[in-house]
Amino acid sequence: MVKCPTCGFVYQNPRPSQDELLNIYQTYLPTEKNEIEAWGVMMEPVFKKSAALIERYTPQGRVLDVGAGYGFFLALMQSRGWHVTGVEISHTGVRYGREQFGIPILFLPWEKTSFKDGEFDVITAFYVIEHFLDPLAFLKEAYRILRPGGIVLLRYPHTTPIKNILSLLGIKKHLYHLPFHMSDFSPKTMGISLKKAGFQQTKTFIGGFTAHPDFSARVTGVFFSTMAEFLYAISWGWILLPGVSKTTVAQKEEK
């Protein structure tokens, strides 16, 4: 992972090809039923918080989840009255979402989709944007297919601050999840990217925490996320604790 000296963006260099990525993602998601259910439980707090956040902007409509995984988030939104569509490149995820929830999940890379201008009210991507070879192209396309006033919600890790602290302590950890993570966003670089894509109004939240199945990891996650939420609240949104995953919402300008 290298860092741009001008804007501070952290990205993988060199990068795998699109074909290499498509191949390795076929074994990316767990296939056992208990592991899939554990994944759903782990993500549930973030999904519920995101659903409530989305409905501050619009109560119902059409939502597209990019990198839909097993379809748990779309199943939640469907139960709340939304029209849902997913895009996913894992056979395992697509099959589970279709069979368990009856959700229309398209099995193809995002780059090969062909949605209409203004087709969706909301586009979501949970721990996905860091996987794209060209995240700016993704944001520009999301902007195009959102209706005026529509929103994009992005959930992403913020790994670099933790990596830097551990490096100072002489601790080497493979935190960037290579070769899958193409980049590591901060709230600042995410805001810059969204504005380059055309979005004018952006807001970053802590957005909850994942309930990791490993007990020690879950306790650590809950502790730091709770501390991050507290600091965010008492600072009126000014303090975003580094190293904790973030949720950024951006709205397409009304015309």
N, C-alpha and C positions, 0 to 999 in steps of 0.2 A: 504494500500500500504506500502511495506517495501523496504528497501534499502540494497543491498549487501555491506558489509563493505570493501570488497576487490576491486571490479571493479566499484562500484557505480550504478549498474543497479537497477532500481526501478520496482517492480512487485507486482501484487495482490497475497495475501496469507491470507486465503486459497482461492482456485479457484473453480468456478463452473465446473461441468462435461461437456463433449462434448455434451451429450444429452440435458442437461439443456440449453446450449447455442443455440443449433439448435432450440429448442422450443421458446425461447424468441426472437430470431431474426426474427421470422415470423411476428412480429408486430413492428419491429425496423424501417422500412422505412415507410414514409407517403404513403397513398393510394389515396388521393384526387388529381385530375388533377392539380389544381392550386398550391398545395404544391409540387408536383413533378416538375412542371415547375420552381417554385421558387428555388428548390434545384439545378436544372440545371444552372440557372442564377448565383446562389451563387458560384458554382464551376467553372464556365466558365473561369475566369481569370487564375486560377491555371492550368486548362486543356490546355489552349492555350500556356501558358508559358512552360509547360512540353512538349508539342508537338514540339515546336521550339527547346527545349533543346535536345530532343531525336534525332532530325534530324541533329544536329551537329555531331552525331556519325554515323548515317546511314540514308540515305534519304528515303528509303522505305524498307518494308519487312513484316515479320509476327510478330504481337504483341499480347500478352496475357495480359488481365487486370484481376487481381485477386481481388475479391470483387467488381465486375463491377457495382453493384448498378443497376441503370436504363439504363446504356449503353451510357450515354452522351459522355464520353471520347472516347469510341470505335467508336461512330458515327462520331466524329470529325476526328479520325485517318482514318476511312474508306473514308471520303470525301477527304482526302489528299493522297489517293492511297494505303493505307496499307491493308493487309489481317488481319482481326481481329477475335479474339476469347475471350470470357469472361467466368469467373467462378463466381457463386453467389449462396448464400444459402437462399435468400429471394424470395419467390414465386412472390411477388409484383414486385421486380426489374427484375427478369427473364422475366416475362410476358410482362412488359412494353418495355424492350429492344428488345424482339423478335417481338412484334406487331408494335411498332412505327418505328423501324430502320431496322428490318429484320436481326438483329445481332445474330450469333450463341452464345448464352450464356448457358453454362452448369449449370443445377440445381443440384449441389452436393457439399459437403464439399471439400475444397482443398485437404485434406488428402486422399480422395478417387479418385483423378484424376490419370490418367495413361498415361501421355504424353511421347513421345520418347526422347531419348538423343538428345540434340542439335536441338530441333524442332522449337524454336523461336529465333528471332533476338532481341526482346525486351520483357521484362516482367515488368508490372507496378502494383503498389498497392497504391492506394490513401486512406490514413487514414484507413489502414487495418492491418498493421503488429502489431500494438498495441493490436489488438483483438485476435491474435493467442495464443493458450495455449502453443505452442512450436515454437516461432519465429525463432530459429536457425534451426530447422528442415525445416521450410518453405524456408529459405535462401539457405540451402544446396540443396533442391530439385529444386529451381529456378536456381541455378548454373548448375545442371545436365542437365536441359532441354533447357538451352541457348546454342546457337552455340558459338564456339570460337570467341572472339571479341564482342559477344553480351552484352547487358547491362540490368541491373535491375534499375528501377527508383522507389524510395520509398518516399512517402509524409506522414509525421507523425507529431503529436502535440508534443510540448516540454513544458509540463505543470508544472513540479516540481518547476522551479524557481519562477513562479507566486504563486504557492501554498505556498512556503516558505516565500515569502514576505508578503503575506496576513496573514499567521500564526503569523509572528512577530508583525503585527499590531493588532492581536487579532480578525481577520476576518475569519470566517469559511465558506468556500464555497465548494460545491461538484464538484470540477473541474475535477476529474479523470474519471468521467462518468462510475462509477461502476454500475452493474457488467460487463459491456461490455469491458472495457479496462483492458487487462491482464497485461500491462506493460506501462512504460513511458520512451521512449528513449531520450537520448541527442545525439548530433553529435558524441561525444566520444564513448558512448556505442554502437551506431549504427556502427561506424567504426570497433570496436572490433568484433562485431557479424559478419559483412561481411567478415572480414579477417579469422575468424574461419570457415566460410562457404566455403572458397577457393578464394574469390575475393581479388586481390592484389591492384587494382587501384580504389580508391574511391574519390569522391568529393562531398562536401555538399554546397548547395545554399540556399538562402532564398526562392526563387521560387514563388514569388507573394503572393497574399492574396485572401481570399474568400470574396465575396460580400454578406455579411449576409443580409437577408431581413429586419431584425430589424435595424432601422436607427442609433440608438446610437451604437449598436454593429458593424455596418458597418463602421461608422466614426472612432471608436476606432481601428478596425482592419486595416483600410487603413492608419491611422496615424502611428501606430507602425510598420506595414509592410514596409511602405515607409521609415521610419527612419532606419529600419533594412537593407533595400536594399542600402540606402545611405552609412551607415557605412561599409557595406560589400564591396561596390564599392571603397570607398576612402582608404580602408585598403588592397586592392588587395586580398580580400577573407579571410583575417585573422580574422575579427570581425564578429561573428555570434551572434546576439543579443539574449540572453536567453529569453525563454518564448514564442518566435514566432515560428510558425510551420516551419519545415525545409523540404527540398527536397534533398535527397542523391542519387547520381548516382554511380553505381559500374560496372566495366567492367570485363568480363571474359577474362582471358589471351588468346592471340592468340597462336595457336600451329603451 
